[in-house]
């Protein structure tokens, strides 16, 4: 086991070194230019997200596709992940996480565009799309599509399930003492609840997500705003500290240390990817199922997911944590063992409100992520092995939900980081190599947003 852990840690350090940071952040910057700074169309995307397009091909509405994608991205990465970034990379990691979100909007737009552009339809009428179809149909690189689907299916058990249910179990174990409950029992309960939802397919998942996601996001943001009002005396110093320590080493109140630009960037960008998944290729798997009259409309809607997830929610979390740590009676970082513990202690500093926000936030965020990623993994399993793989995949996924609470959290997070990088690479290849097609159609459809794309969607028998 020790040898396995060492191998995983080595791969994590290798994959998340300077090359990945350059590739990921460089792609964000490149696509921001190729799309003509698509970030300026965020308000248009928000408007489209609540606009129905029922006469267009697709399985779910644009809003359902967005909330299902948000269910997957607004997860423990927004709470525990931000805490981990600060713990390992210092307060400056918050800025890098936020910048990853700002520029990652362009990448989320581009990857969602190609997913809709190259989607296909099964003989029973279900939409299928994602990086694997873009690689196969747009670039004739099916072999790379297989690699993406394989790593994405495996990642669904880590980023989309293991880390999430483990976080739920930990927060319940540490904060709900009225009725003691074992970790395995927590896994069984959530396994049953998950099975009821995911066995109904995308329409069942989307119906739950469109109701759960707005509630949990609004509740969490309002809670964070209330805490920031309480911490208002430390808000400006926290912002200044985050900006300063993003580029230089140093220390702040509570023993929190800035490690310098490379460490801050590494953990900020890695946790930013874990949080908003821009460049990962996950959200396009559900974006391709949306009812939309042309690829640009759904791509704009999908891009708002990164805005809500990182530009808003992760920033809120980072400011709450750093401002709380900087208080005169703040946290003693020498007693903290990991990012999750730091997050728990930081929120517990706020009487009554803090623990409630943390518990409700983690449980709802994590559970919704489990639902969204179950669909992602299912689509990839079907691409690899055909429709016969759907039921076995769901059974295995539910099994991971059951046993996930007893796994080592640190190891699960590291494995998730490795799988994130491995699925991001082929997705980024697709996005970059198809950027000319994306840029051309973007320019046209932004001027003709209501026009219907009459390109015939291929039917596959698989």
HELIX and SHEET records of a PDB file:
HELIX    1   1 UNK A    2  UNK A   15  1                                  14    
HELIX    2   2 UNK A   18  UNK A   34  1                                  17    
HELIX    3   3 UNK A   38  UNK A   41  5                                   4    
HELIX    4   4 UNK A   42  UNK A   49  1                                   8    
HELIX    5   5 UNK A   62  UNK A   73  1                                  12    
HELIX    6   6 UNK A   76  UNK A   78  5                                   3    
HELIX    7   7 UNK A   80  UNK A   89  1                                  10    
HELIX    8   8 UNK A   93  UNK A  117  1                                  25    
HELIX    9   9 UNK A  131  UNK A  133  1                                   3    
HELIX   10  10 UNK A  134  UNK A  138  3                                   5    
HELIX   11  11 UNK A  139  UNK A  139  1                                   1    
HELIX   12  12 UNK A  142  UNK A  157  1                                  16    
HELIX   13  13 UNK A  158  UNK A  162  3                                   5    
HELIX   14  14 UNK A  163  UNK A  175  1                                  13    
HELIX   15  15 UNK A  183  UNK A  198  1                                  16    
HELIX   16  16 UNK A  201  UNK A  230  1                                  30    
HELIX   17  17 UNK A  232  UNK A  234  5                                   3    
HELIX   18  18 UNK A  235  UNK A  245  1                                  11    
HELIX   19  19 UNK A  253  UNK A  255  5                                   3    
HELIX   20  20 UNK A  261  UNK A  276  1                                  16    
HELIX   21  21 UNK A  284  UNK A  287  1                                   4    
HELIX   22  22 UNK A  295  UNK A  306  1                                  12    
HELIX   23  23 UNK A  307  UNK A  314  3                                   8    
HELIX   24  24 UNK A  315  UNK A  325  1                                  11    
HELIX   25  25 UNK A  333  UNK A  335  5                                   3    
HELIX   26  26 UNK A  339  UNK A  348  1                                  10    
HELIX   27  27 UNK A  353  UNK A  385  1                                  33    
HELIX   28  28 UNK A  389  UNK A  404  1                                  16    
HELIX   29  29 UNK A  409  UNK A  433  1                                  25    
HELIX   30  30 UNK A  435  UNK A  447  1                                  13    
SHEET    1   A 3 UNK A 127  UNK A 128  0                                        
SHEET    2   A 3 UNK A 120  UNK A 122 -1                                        
SHEET    3   A 3 UNK A 459  UNK A 460  1                                        
SHEET    1   B 2 UNK A 250  UNK A 251  0                                        
SHEET    2   B 2 UNK A 257  UNK A 258 -1                                        
END                                                                             
